[in-house]
Amino acid sequence: MSVQTLYTAATGMEAMETKLDVIANNLANINTTGFKKDRANFEDLLYRTEVYPGVQDANQTPTAVGTQVGLGVRVTSTQTDHSQGTLQQTGRELDLAIQGKGFLRVLDPSSQQTMYTRAGNLDINANGQLVIGSAQVGRLLDPPITIPQDATAIQINANGEVMTRVPGQVELANQGQLQMAQFINPDGLLKVGENMYLQTDASGQEQVANPGDQGLGTLRQGNLEASNVQPVQELIDLITTQRAFELNSQAVQAGDQIMQNITNLRRF
């Protein structure tokens, strides 16, 4: 059935188009701090079964195989690769990189929801509070930490303790404790853009602890975690996906050619 060929090949083209979208997003975010690459997963669709495996033949002997024709493919999901990105040294005292598992907790001012991020490019707002560096929304770290206005140095150790030095004091003063969260299923987090994730029923409840505790990673001051996108692998996937799209389009052309030949039979 040449008509079925058109529909089956069309599902392949549509699936490859989605995969191309995923690859394009990975490449577009190759320099995004804390970005985690995605991949598209596929599954085959229903089958048109003409002969069931095991049906008895003329000699009452069960057949070893049957006759089934597949009806195409579809995208089942996109999965996020949460593997560690390369740490890039910046030397900036408000830059933090997470080495290991976990997310920084931040509070969205509009929805009052707790959000999660791997991007550690922090800044200080007009009230002296630590926020995620963004030109759009000032999201406070949760729990909030305030830096004295006259602080001459900020030190954040691997366990998340925030220390500052002010004029006239020899010892560092403790200004608060950074906390992190982890999830039993980080793939279930909802991506909402701006390097942020939201908790869902699929991710499970957050497990909050200090950096370095309960399996959480530690913090590296003066560093940022780069995207874990591997350009060479993405380019290979891009080429193979493009070729797969072209093969499906050729199947459409072949099916169309067969239909045209059948239509032309009436002329003979």
SESEGU-92055 format. One line per 2 residues: for each residue x, y, z of N, C-alpha, C. Coordinates in pm, 1 decimal, padded with zeros to 6 digits. Layout:
<recs>
X:Y:Z:X:Y:Z:X:Y:Z ~ ...
</recs>
This chain:
<recs>
00085.0:-00119.6:00000.0:00000.0:00000.0:00000.0:00088.1:00123.9:00000.0 ~ 00095.7:00189.5:-00116.6:00183.9:00304.5:-00129.6:00137.3:00422.3:-00045.8
00001.7:00430.3:-00025.2:-00048.8:00539.2:00058.4:00006.0:00526.7:00199.8 ~ 00009.2:00404.0:00252.7:00063.3:00382.7:00386.9:00210.8:00419.6:00392.5
00283.2:00397.0:00284.0:00424.4:00436.7:00279.0:00439.5:00585.8:00303.0 ~ 00351.6:00664.7:00245.4:00358.8:00810.2:00262.4:00340.5:00848.0:00409.1
00239.4:00790.0:00473.6:00211.1:00824.0:00612.7:00321.9:00775.1:00706.3 ~ 00372.2:00654.0:00680.0:00479.3:00599.7:00764.4:00605.5:00683.8:00753.9
00644.4:00716.9:00631.9:00763.7:00799.8:00613.0:00743.7:00939.3:00671.6 ~ 00619.6:00989.0:00668.0:00591.8:01121.5:00723.9:00615.9:01123.1:00874.7
00581.9:01012.9:00943.4:00608.6:01008.4:01087.8:00759.2:01012.6:01114.9 ~ 00837.6:00948.4:01027.2:00983.1:00953.0:01042.3:01037.3:01092.7:01021.6
00984.1:01164.0:00922.2:01028.2:01300.9:00897.2:00992.4:01391.9:01014.2 ~ 00872.3:01372.3:01067.9:00829.3:01454.7:01181.3:00915.4:01428.3:01304.5
00948.2:01300.7:01329.1:01032.4:01265.7:01443.6:01172.7:01323.3:01428.4 ~ 01228.3:01314.5:01306.7:01361.2:01369.4:01283.4:01361.5:01522.1:01295.5
01250.4:01584.7:01260.4:01240.1:01730.6:01275.8:01245.6:01769.1:01424.0 ~ 01177.6:01690.0:01507.7:01182.8:01716.0:01651.7:01324.5:01696.7:01704.9
01391.3:01590.9:01658.7:01529.4:01567.9:01703.6:01620.6:01681.9:01659.8 ~ 01598.7:01733.4:01539.2:01676.9:01848.2:01493.2:01654.2:01969.0:01582.9
01529.4:01987.6:01627.0:01500.0:02098.2:01718.5:01578.1:02083.0:01849.2 ~ 01584.7:01959.5:01900.0:01657.5:01933.5:02024.4:01806.5:01960.8:02006.3
01862.7:01912.9:01895.9:02005.4:01935.1:01869.3:02034.0:02083.8:01852.8 ~ 01945.8:02154.8:01781.9:01965.3:02298.5:01761.7:01964.6:02371.9:01895.0
01875.6:02330.7:01987.2:01871.7:02395.0:02118.6:01998.7:02366.5:02197.3 ~ 02049.7:02243.2:02186.7:02175.6:02210.0:02254.3:02288.9:02299.4:02204.5
02299.8:02312.1:02072.0:02407.2:02392.6:02014.5:02389.0:02540.7:02046.4 ~ 02264.4:02586.5:02049.9:02239.7:02727.2:02081.1:02282.2:02762.0:02222.8
02277.3:02662.9:02313.1:02311.1:02686.7:02454.0:02449.7:02634.3:02489.7 ~ 02536.5:02626.6:02392.1:02668.7:02569.4:02416.8:02750.0:02653.8:02514.5
02717.5:02782.9:02524.1:02788.3:02871.1:02617.6:02700.6:02916.7:02733.3 ~ 02587.4:02849.7:02754.9:02497.4:02885.4:02864.5:02546.2:02822.4:02994.0
02563.9:02903.7:03096.3:02615.4:02856.4:03224.7:02521.2:02753.6:03286.2 ~ 02575.8:02637.7:03320.7:02499.1:02534.0:03388.3:02400.3:02460.8:03301.0
02403.2:02482.6:03168.7:02305.0:02417.7:03080.9:02333.3:02268.2:03071.0 ~ 02224.3:02189.8:03068.6:02234.1:02044.3:03052.3:02167.4:02004.5:02921.0
02238.9:01930.4:02839.6:02188.9:01895.6:02707.0:02075.3:01794.1:02714.4 ~ 01993.4:01793.8:02609.4:01880.1:01701.7:02598.0:01904.2:01602.9:02484.8
01826.1:01497.2:02487.1:01823.1:01403.4:02375.3:01678.5:01360.1:02352.9 ~ 01645.3:01328.8:02229.8:01511.3:01283.0:02195.2:01506.9:01130.6:02194.7
01403.3:01073.6:02253.8:01382.2:00929.1:02254.9:01265.2:00893.6:02163.8 ~ 01273.8:00777.8:02099.3:01173.4:00738.2:02001.5:01116.2:00600.1:02035.0
00997.7:00572.6:01980.2:00940.5:00438.7:01987.2:00862.0:00411.8:01859.2 ~ 00854.6:00284.2:01822.7:00777.6:00249.5:01703.4:00628.3:00253.6:01735.0
00548.5:00273.9:01629.0:00404.0:00283.8:01644.0:00337.8:00146.9:01629.2 ~ 00207.2:00147.0:01605.5:00133.9:00021.7:01590.5:00180.3:-00055.9:01467.1
00143.7:-00183.6:01464.9:00178.6:-00270.0:01352.2:00051.5:-00324.5:01287.4 ~ 00054.3:-00331.8:01157.1:-00052.1:-00398.8:01083.2:-00014.7:-00546.5:01073.0
-00087.9:-00630.3:01145.9:-00055.6:-00772.6:01153.3:-00139.0:-00847.9:01051.1 ~ -00072.5:-00904.9:00954.8:-00140.6:-00983.1:00850.9:-00142.0:-01131.2:00885.5
-00034.2:-01180.5:00946.2:-00029.5:-01318.3:00994.5:00034.5:-01316.4:01133.0 ~ -00036.3:-01371.8:01230.8:00015.5:-01373.2:01367.3:00123.3:-01481.0:01382.2
00230.1:-01451.1:01455.6:00330.2:-01555.2:01482.7:00266.5:-01671.3:01559.0 ~ 00299.4:-01792.9:01521.6:00245.9:-01909.8:01589.9:00119.1:-01966.0:01531.1
00065.3:-01900.5:01426.5:-00054.2:-01953.1:01361.1:-00020.4:-02086.4:01293.8 ~ -00109.5:-02182.7:01304.3:-00082.2:-02314.0:01246.5:-00092.9:-02310.5:01094.7
00001.9:-02377.3:01030.4:00000.1:-02383.4:00884.1:-00087.0:-02499.7:00837.7 ~ -00076.8:-02534.0:00709.2:-00160.3:-02640.1:00653.0:-00132.4:-02775.4:00717.7
-00013.2:-02793.7:00772.4:00023.6:-02919.7:00836.8:00000.1:-02915.7:00987.7 ~ -00076.0:-02816.7:01032.4:-00107.7:-02800.7:01175.2:00017.2:-02778.7:01260.4
00117.0:-02716.6:01198.2:00240.8:-02684.5:01269.7:00246.7:-02533.4:01293.1 ~ 00271.3:-02489.3:01418.0:00277.3:-02345.1:01443.5:00390.5:-02280.1:01363.7
00361.5:-02169.5:01301.5:00463.7:-02096.0:01226.6:00562.0:-02030.1:01322.9 ~ 00685.5:-02018.2:01277.4:00790.4:-01959.7:01362.6:00782.0:-01807.9:01366.0
00734.8:-01749.8:01256.9:00726.5:-01604.1:01248.9:00592.1:-01565.5:01188.5 ~ 00560.7:-01438.0:01197.1:00438.9:-01387.1:01137.3:00470.9:-01282.0:01033.1
00367.3:-01210.8:00990.3:00383.7:-01101.0:00895.7:00325.7:-00974.8:00957.7 ~ 00414.4:-00882.0:00993.7:00372.6:-00757.1:01055.2:00442.5:-00641.3:00985.4
00367.6:-00537.1:00957.5:00422.7:-00419.2:00891.7:00404.9:-00300.2:00985.3 ~ 00515.1:-00235.2:01019.6:00510.2:-00121.1:01110.4:00449.6:00003.0:01045.7
00393.0:00088.9:01130.6:00324.4:00208.2:01081.8:00397.0:00337.6:01119.2 ~ 00523.1:00327.0:01158.7:00598.0:00450.0:01178.5:00661.7:00463.4:01314.9
00694.6:00587.5:01350.4:00770.1:00618.8:01471.5:00715.9:00747.1:01531.9 ~ 00742.1:00765.8:01659.1:00706.8:00892.3:01724.9:00806.3:00921.6:01835.7
00813.5:01048.1:01875.9:00898.5:01090.2:01987.4:00825.8:01059.6:02117.4 ~ 00889.1:00986.6:02205.8:00826.2:00952.7:02334.1:00860.1:01053.1:02442.9
00981.6:01106.9:02439.0:01022.4:01199.9:02544.2:01152.9:01266.7:02505.3 ~ 01186.9:01368.3:02580.0:01321.2:01425.6:02573.6:01382.0:01413.2:02712.7
01500.3:01355.9:02719.7:01568.5:01335.4:02846.9:01685.5:01430.9:02859.1 ~ 01709.3:01475.4:02981.6:01817.9:01567.9:03009.3:01937.8:01492.8:03064.6
02053.4:01523.2:03010.5:02178.9:01465.5:03058.9:02233.2:01556.5:03168.8 ~ 02225.7:01510.8:03294.3:02268.2:01592.4:03408.1:02414.1:01567.7:03447.1
02493.8:01519.8:03354.5:02634.5:01497.3:03385.2:02706.5:01630.1:03409.7 ~ 02818.0:01621.1:03480.1:02892.8:01739.9:03519.8:02950.2:01813.2:03400.6
02933.6:01946.7:03400.5:02997.8:02030.1:03300.6:03136.8:02072.3:03347.2 ~ 03216.7:02119.9:03254.3:03351.8:02163.9:03287.5:03348.1:02289.2:03373.8
03434.6:02294.0:03475.0:03443.6:02413.0:03559.2:03537.9:02514.1:03493.9 ~ 03489.7:02635.8:03478.7:03568.0:02743.2:03419.6:03602.7:02846.2:03526.9
03730.5:02868.8:03545.0:03774.6:02962.7:03648.0:03754.2:03106.5:03600.2 ~ 03686.9:03185.3:03684.0:03660.9:03325.6:03651.4:03733.5:03420.6:03744.8
03760.5:03375.6:03866.7:03825.1:03462.0:03965.1:03729.6:03558.5:04032.3 ~ 03605.1:03562.4:03991.9:03506.3:03653.8:04050.1:03451.8:03591.1:04178.0
03450.0:03667.1:04287.2:03416.1:03609.8:04416.9:03268.2:03573.5:04430.4 ~ 03182.5:03624.3:04343.4:03040.8:03591.0:04348.9:03001.4:03486.6:04244.8
03098.5:03424.6:04180.8:03071.8:03314.7:04088.9:03088.6:03182.5:04162.8 ~ 02987.0:03095.7:04150.0:02990.2:02966.5:04216.5:02963.7:02855.8:04115.2
03037.8:02748.6:04126.9:03013.7:02629.5:04046.0:02982.7:02513.4:04139.4 ~ 02884.2:02432.7:04100.1:02850.3:02313.7:04177.2:02930.3:02197.0:04121.0
03008.8:02134.6:04206.4:03085.6:02017.2:04165.8:03019.1:01894.1:04226.4 ~ 02939.3:01825.9:04144.5:02862.8:01712.3:04193.1:02713.9:01733.6:04171.9
02633.8:01660.6:04247.7:02489.1:01666.7:04232.5:02430.5:01787.0:04305.0 ~ 02309.7:01825.1:04261.3:02236.0:01926.1:04335.4:02210.0:02053.8:04257.6
02121.9:02136.2:04314.3:02082.1:02262.9:04254.9:02080.3:02370.1:04363.4 ~ 02112.0:02492.6:04323.8:02091.5:02605.5:04412.2:01943.0:02635.5:04420.9
01896.8:02678.3:04537.9:01755.4:02711.1:04558.7:01738.3:02863.0:04550.3 ~ 01642.6:02907.6:04471.5:01614.8:03050.7:04457.1:01464.6:03072.3:04467.3
01426.0:03193.0:04503.3:01285.4:03227.2:04522.4:01242.2:03323.6:04413.7 ~ 01136.2:03286.6:04341.1:01082.5:03373.1:04237.4:00993.1:03478.9:04302.0
01019.3:03607.5:04280.6:00943.2:03712.3:04350.3:00797.6:03723.5:04306.8 ~ 00766.3:03686.8:04183.6:00629.7:03701.6:04135.2:00539.3:03587.8:04181.1
00585.9:03463.7:04167.5:00503.8:03348.7:04203.8:00528.8:03298.1:04345.1 ~ 00638.4:03344.8:04407.9:00679.7:03297.8:04539.8:00706.9:03147.3:04540.0
00741.7:03094.9:04424.3:00778.7:02955.1:04414.3:00928.6:02937.4:04431.3 ~ 00965.9:02824.0:04487.1:01107.4:02789.2:04493.4:01149.0:02732.4:04358.3
01256.4:02785.2:04302.7:01308.1:02740.0:04174.2:01449.2:02686.8:04196.1 ~ 01500.5:02619.2:04096.1:01628.6:02551.2:04110.8:01715.4:02579.9:03988.9
01845.0:02592.3:04012.4:01935.7:02625.5:03903.1:02074.0:02569.5:03929.7 ~ 02148.0:02547.1:03821.3:02289.4:02510.9:03830.6:02377.8:02630.4:03799.7
02317.0:02740.3:03756.0:02393.8:02860.4:03722.5:02427.9:02935.4:03851.0 ~ 02556.2:02957.4:03874.4:02598.8:03021.3:03998.9:02654.2:03160.7:03981.2
02611.6:03231.8:03875.6:02657.7:03369.8:03856.5:02575.2:03462.4:03945.4 ~ 02620.0:03477.0:04070.9:02547.5:03555.3:04169.8:02580.8:03703.2:04158.5
02493.3:03783.1:04220.8:02515.1:03927.3:04227.9:02452.2:03978.3:04355.9 ~ 02467.9:04106.8:04382.8:02411.6:04169.3:04502.3:02314.2:04278.0:04458.4
02190.5:04271.8:04509.1:02092.2:04372.5:04470.4:02106.0:04498.2:04556.2 ~ 02016.0:04594.1:04537.8:02025.1:04722.6:04607.5:02008.4:04708.3:04758.1
01947.9:04598.1:04801.7:01928.6:04574.6:04945.1:02040.7:04491.3:05006.3 ~ 02144.4:04463.6:04927.7:02256.9:04386.1:04977.7:02233.1:04236.8:04980.0
02125.3:04188.2:04915.9:02094.1:04045.5:04917.3:02154.3:03976.0:04795.9 ~ 02194.7:03852.4:04816.4:02249.1:03773.5:04706.2:02135.4:03728.1:04615.2
02152.0:03750.1:04485.4:02053.1:03711.2:04385.3:02125.3:03643.2:04269.2 ~ 02046.1:03569.0:04189.7:02098.3:03513.3:04065.5:02109.1:03626.8:03964.6
02226.0:03640.9:03902.4:02248.4:03750.1:03808.8:02155.9:03741.6:03689.1 ~ 02059.9:03833.9:03679.2:01964.9:03836.5:03568.0:01919.9:03979.4:03546.3
01908.8:04017.7:03418.3:01861.0:04151.3:03385.7:01708.8:04158.2:03385.6 ~ 01640.8:04042.1:03396.7:01495.5:04038.9:03388.2:01429.0:04031.7:03525.5
01470.1:03933.5:03606.5:01404.4:03909.4:03735.6:01510.7:03893.8:03843.1 ~ 01491.3:03960.8:03955.5:01583.2:03948.1:04068.2:01538.6:03836.5:04160.8
01595.6:03718.8:04143.6:01556.1:03603.2:04224.5:01654.5:03585.6:04339.6 ~ 01601.5:03593.6:04462.0:01685.0:03580.4:04581.4:01724.3:03436.1:04604.3
01843.1:03416.8:04659.3:01878.9:03283.6:04705.5:01788.0:03245.5:04821.6 ~ 01758.5:03118.5:04834.0:01672.4:03068.2:04940.7:01750.0:02962.3:05018.6
01779.9:02985.7:05147.8:01743.0:03100.4:05231.2:01820.6:03226.9:05192.6 ~ 01760.2:03345.5:05219.0:01824.0:03470.6:05178.3:01950.3:03499.4:05258.8
02044.2:03563.6:05192.0:02170.2:03602.1:05256.4:02198.3:03747.5:05221.8 ~ 02228.7:03827.1:05324.0:02255.5:03969.7:05305.0:02403.6:03998.0:05328.9
02461.9:04073.7:05237.4:02603.1:04111.2:05245.8:02612.4:04255.4:05297.6 ~ 02693.4:04280.8:05401.5:02707.6:04418.2:05450.8:02755.5:04513.0:05342.1
02707.1:04635.7:05346.7:02739.7:04732.7:05242.7:02888.3:04764.9:05239.7 ~ 02953.8:04760.8:05357.8:03095.1:04797.1:05364.3:03187.7:04675.8:05355.0
03135.7:04562.0:05311.5:03218.6:04441.0:05301.4:03328.4:04461.8:05198.0 ~ 03450.4:04427.2:05237.1:03564.2:04440.4:05145.5:03602.1:04307.9:05079.6
03550.9:04198.0:05131.5:03579.9:04066.3:05073.7:03467.6:03970.3:05108.0 ~ 03440.5:03881.3:05016.1:03338.4:03777.5:05036.5:03403.5:03642.9:05011.9
03382.7:03552.8:05105.6:03439.0:03418.2:05091.7:03327.2:03315.8:05109.0 ~ 03314.4:03227.0:05012.5:03214.4:03120.0:05018.1:03289.8:02988.8:05010.2
03282.3:02910.9:05117.6:03359.8:02787.2:05118.3:03283.5:02673.5:05051.0 ~ 03346.3:02558.0:05044.4:03289.2:02445.1:04971.7:03159.1:02396.6:05032.0
03138.4:02419.2:05161.3:03017.5:02374.3:05229.5:02908.0:02480.4:05232.5 ~ 02929.9:02591.4:05162.5:02824.4:02690.4:05148.3:02820.7:02798.5:05253.6
02918.0:02806.7:05341.5:02919.7:02914.3:05441.3:02965.6:03043.6:05374.2 ~ 02888.9:03150.3:05394.8:02918.9:03279.9:05335.0:02982.8:03368.4:05442.7
03107.3:03406.6:05419.7:03183.4:03488.1:05515.3:03221.4:03620.2:05449.3 ~ 03224.3:03726.3:05528.9:03264.4:03857.1:05476.9:03365.7:03921.5:05570.5
03442.4:04012.0:05513.9:03535.8:04092.2:05593.6:03497.3:04238.7:05577.5 ~ 03488.9:04309.5:05690.3:03455.4:04451.8:05690.3:03570.0:04528.3:05754.2
03582.3:04657.6:05723.1:03691.3:04737.1:05781.8:03687.1:04734.2:05933.7 ~ 03803.2:04719.4:05995.7:03814.8:04719.0:06141.1:03803.0:04581.8:06204.0
03770.8:04479.1:06122.7:03760.5:04344.1:06174.9:03867.4:04255.6:06112.8 ~ 03933.5:04180.0:06198.3:04038.1:04090.3:06149.9:03977.0:03958.4:06102.4
03883.6:03906.0:06181.3:03823.5:03777.4:06148.3:03705.7:03795.8:06052.9 ~ 03679.3:03691.8:05976.0:03565.8:03692.3:05886.2:03436.2:03671.5:05964.1
03330.6:03739.3:05921.1:03200.2:03728.2:05986.5:03109.6:03638.4:05902.6 ~ 03040.3:03547.1:05970.6:02949.7:03454.7:05902.5:02818.4:03525.8:05871.1
02782.1:03529.1:05742.3:02659.7:03597.8:05700.6:02546.2:03502.3:05666.9 ~ 02571.3:03374.5:05664.6:02463.8:03281.1:05634.3:02516.0:03152.6:05572.8
02423.4:03063.5:05546.1:02455.3:02930.9:05493.3:02375.8:02905.4:05365.6 ~ 02447.2:02877.9:05255.7:02380.0:02839.1:05131.6:02330.6:02695.9:05144.3
02212.8:02669.8:05090.6:02158.7:02535.3:05088.8:02134.6:02491.1:04945.2 ~ 02134.9:02360.7:04925.8:02112.1:02303.8:04793.9:02002.7:02197.9:04802.2
01949.8:02162.1:04685.9:01844.5:02061.1:04679.2:01881.1:01956.4:04575.8 ~ 01834.6:01834.5:04598.7:01848.7:01729.1:04499.8:01716.9:01653.1:04490.2
01699.9:01578.0:04380.1:01575.2:01508.4:04353.8:01605.0:01364.6:04314.7 ~ 01511.9:01275.6:04350.0:01530.6:01135.9:04315.1:01524.9:01116.4:04164.2
01451.7:01205.1:04094.2:01441.0:01197.9:03948.6:01458.1:01337.6:03889.5 ~ 01580.7:01383.3:03873.9:01600.8:01518.1:03817.8:01550.4:01533.7:03675.9
01536.7:01421.5:03601.1:01480.2:01429.7:03466.1:01335.1:01476.3:03468.6 ~ 01269.2:01461.5:03583.8:01129.6:01501.3:03595.6:01108.8:01647.7:03626.5
01216.2:01724.5:03644.2:01202.6:01867.5:03669.5:01149.9:01938.4:03544.8 ~ 01073.5:02044.1:03567.0:01016.7:02121.6:03457.3:01110.1:02237.1:03423.1
01155.4:02244.3:03299.3:01239.3:02354.5:03254.6:01151.2:02473.7:03219.8 ~ 01181.6:02587.7:03279.6:01100.5:02706.8:03255.2:01182.4:02820.0:03192.9
01304.5:02790.3:03150.1:01388.9:02892.9:03089.9:01465.5:02972.9:03194.9 ~ 01555.0:03057.9:03146.3:01638.4:03142.5:03232.9:01720.4:03059.3:03330.2
01761.0:02938.8:03285.5:01842.6:02846.4:03365.6:01768.9:02792.8:03488.1 ~ 01636.5:02796.5:03486.6:01557.5:02758.8:03603.5:01478.3:02630.7:03579.7
01459.1:02557.4:03691.1:01376.1:02437.7:03692.9:01270.5:02453.1:03802.0 ~ 01158.5:02379.3:03783.3:01055.1:02372.0:03885.0:01032.2:02226.2:03923.2
00997.7:02206.4:04049.1:00965.3:02072.6:04097.7:00832.0:02026.5:04040.4 ~ 00821.6:01897.0:04008.6:00697.0:01837.5:03960.6:00671.5:01707.2:04035.7
00554.5:01647.4:04008.9:00525.3:01517.0:04068.7:00623.1:01411.6:04019.3 ~ 00672.1:01428.3:03895.7:00765.5:01330.6:03840.1:00903.2:01338.1:03905.6
00944.9:01457.2:03943.7:01078.4:01473.6:04003.8:01083.7:01425.1:04147.5 ~ 00968.4:01423.4:04214.9:00967.1:01392.5:04356.9:00994.3:01516.7:04439.4
00981.3:01503.4:04569.2:01003.5:01615.7:04659.1:01151.5:01649.7:04670.7 ~ 01179.2:01777.8:04690.4:01318.2:01820.3:04706.6:01376.4:01765.8:04836.2
01503.4:01736.1:04833.7:01577.8:01695.4:04952.9:01682.8:01802.7:04977.4 ~ 01662.1:01880.5:05081.3:01743.1:01999.3:05106.7:01849.8:01968.0:05211.3
01970.8:02012.8:05184.4:02081.2:01995.7:05278.6:02190.3:02097.2:05242.7 ~ 02290.6:02104.9:05326.2:02405.4:02191.1:05297.8:02493.3:02125.7:05191.8
02563.7:02204.2:05113.6:02656.3:02146.6:05014.9:02753.4:02048.3:05080.5 ~ 02773.1:01934.8:05016.4:02863.5:01834.2:05069.1:02797.9:01732.2:05159.5
02672.2:01755.7:05199.8:02601.4:01662.7:05286.8:02501.1:01580.8:05205.7 ~ 02474.3:01460.7:05252.9:02370.4:01372.9:05197.0:02385.5:01352.1:05045.8
02509.3:01341.3:05000.7:02534.6:01313.8:04860.5:02534.6:01434.4:04769.4 ~ 02511.7:01553.3:04824.0:02514.5:01674.8:04742.7:02657.5:01712.2:04706.9
02671.4:01786.0:04596.4:02802.9:01832.7:04555.7:02851.4:01947.6:04642.7 ~ 02971.2:01990.8:04616.9:03029.2:02103.4:04689.0:03037.4:02224.8:04596.7
03065.8:02340.3:04656.2:03072.0:02465.5:04581.4:03216.7:02505.3:04556.8 ~ 03240.4:02564.9:04440.8:03372.9:02616.0:04406.8:03360.3:02765.1:04376.4
03410.3:02847.3:04467.9:03404.3:02992.2:04447.5:03501.3:03034.0:04337.6 ~ 03462.9:03137.4:04262.7:03548.4:03185.5:04155.4:03545.4:03099.7:04030.8
03442.8:03012.7:04020.3:03427.3:02925.5:03903.9:03282.2:02925.5:03858.7 ~ 03260.5:02890.1:03733.8:03127.6:02866.2:03680.4:03127.1:02732.3:03608.3
03013.5:02663.3:03614.9:03000.1:02536.8:03543.7:02955.6:02564.2:03400.6 ~ 03034.5:02518.6:03305.5:03000.8:02538.0:03165.2:02894.8:02437.1:03122.8
02835.9:02461.6:03007.7:02740.8:02367.2:02949.0:02809.0:02232.9:02925.8 ~ 02732.1:02124.4:02941.4:02789.1:01991.7:02915.6:02766.7:01945.1:02772.0
02731.4:02038.2:02683.6:02714.1:02005.5:02541.8:02851.1:01975.7:02480.3 ~ 02859.9:01863.3:02407.4:02982.7:01825.7:02338.0:02965.2:01856.5:02189.3
03031.3:01960.5:02138.7:03006.7:02006.3:02001.1:03026.3:01897.5:01895.6 ~ 03131.6:01817.0:01908.7:03159.5:01714.4:01807.6:03045.8:01613.4:01802.6
03000.1:01567.0:01919.6:02892.2:01469.4:01923.0:02763.3:01527.5:01866.8 ~ 02737.5:01655.5:01898.4:02615.3:01718.6:01847.4:02620.6:01732.5:01695.2
02736.4:01763.7:01641.0:02749.4:01775.9:01495.9:02731.4:01641.0:01427.3 ~ 02782.7:01534.1:01490.1:02761.8:01399.9:01435.5:02612.9:01365.7:01436.2
02546.5:01394.0:01549.7:02402.4:01368.8:01558.7:02326.1:01452.8:01457.0 ~ 02373.7:01574.2:01432.9:02308.6:01661.7:01336.3:02314.6:01601.3:01196.2
02432.5:01549.9:01159.7:02449.3:01490.3:01025.9:02365.1:01364.9:01010.7 ~ 02369.4:01274.9:01110.7:02292.6:01150.3:01101.3:02142.6:01178.2:01099.1
02098.6:01277.3:01174.6:01956.0:01312.1:01175.0:01913.8:01369.5:01040.9 ~ 01999.7:01452.8:00984.6:01969.8:01509.1:00853.0:01960.3:01399.3:00747.8
02051.4:01303.3:00753.0:02047.8:01192.9:00656.5:01922.7:01106.9:00677.8 ~ 01884.1:01084.6:00800.9:01763.1:01006.9:00828.0:01639.6:01079.0:00774.2
01638.5:01211.3:00787.1:01526.9:01289.0:00732.0:01522.2:01274.3:00580.2 ~ 01639.3:01280.8:00516.8:01644.8:01268.6:00371.3:01598.7:01129.7:00326.2
01636.3:01024.6:00400.5:01594.2:00889.0:00364.0:01442.3:00875.0:00372.5 ~ 01382.9:00934.3:00475.7:01237.3:00928.1:00486.8:01170.0:01005.2:00374.3
01230.3:01118.1:00335.2:01172.8:01194.3:00223.7:01183.9:01115.8:00093.1 ~ 01291.3:01037.0:00078.3:01304.9:00953.2:-00040.9:01201.0:00841.6:-00041.5
01165.4:00791.9:00077.6:01059.4:00690.9:00085.3:00926.5:00751.4:00040.8 ~ 00902.8:00877.7:00076.0:00781.8:00946.2:00029.7:00782.3:00956.8:-00122.3
00896.9:00994.0:-00178.3:00907.6:01005.9:-00324.0:00886.8:00871.2:-00391.8 ~ 00940.4:00763.4:-00332.1:00923.8:00629.6:-00390.0:00777.9:00587.3:-00387.1
00711.3:00613.7:-00275.1:00569.5:00581.1:-00266.7:00487.4:00659.8:-00366.6 ~ 00523.2:00787.4:-00383.5:00452.3:00869.8:-00481.6:00475.4:00818.4:-00623.4
00596.6:00772.8:-00652.5:00627.7:00720.9:-00785.7:00548.6:00594.0:-00814.9 ~ 00534.6:00507.6:-00713.9:00456.8:00384.8:-00732.8:00310.6:00418.7:-00760.2
00256.5:00514.5:-00683.7:00116.9:00554.9:-00705.2:00097.6:00615.0:-00844.5 ~ 00196.8:00689.2:-00888.6:00188.0:00748.2:-01022.5:00189.8:00639.1:-01129.3
00275.9:00538.4:-01111.3:00280.9:00427.0:-01207.3:00149.2:00352.0:-01212.3 ~ 00089.1:00329.8:-01094.6:-00039.9:00260.8:-01091.8:-00147.0:00342.1:-01163.4
-00144.7:00475.3:-01140.4:-00242.5:00561.8:-01205.2:-00225.9:00558.9:-01357.7 ~ -00104.6:00549.1:-01404.0:-00077.2:00552.3:-01547.3:-00112.1:00421.7:-01617.6
-00141.1:00315.4:-01540.1:-00175.2:00186.7:-01601.4:-00299.9:00196.7:-01688.3 ~ -00392.6:00286.1:-01655.8:-00516.5:00296.9:-01732.1:-00492.8:00348.8:-01874.1
-00376.4:00401.9:-01899.7:-00346.2:00456.4:-02031.6:-00304.8:00347.4:-02129.3 ~ -00271.3:00229.4:-02075.9:-00223.1:00123.6:-02164.2:-00336.9:00028.6:-02205.3
</recs>
